[in-house]
Amino acid sequence: MDAFTAGLLQRIRTTESDLTMARETGDDFLAEVEQAELDDLHRLAAEHGVQVGASRV
């Protein structure tokens, strides 16, 4: 796995975690921001052929 792929997958995991925390704490604004970031990361992964696990938040 190259550095780009590893970094992208790490960012996805971190963003998924941050999104979960925002939802659990009731921070709707932060949840929207994190969801938008996650959507962008998944789009970027798809554009570069990076397989992301099936666990999408």
Secondary structure, 3 states (H helix, E strand, C coil): CCHHHHHHHHHHHHHHHHHHHHHHHCCHHHHHHHHHHHHHHHHHHHHCCCCCCCCCC
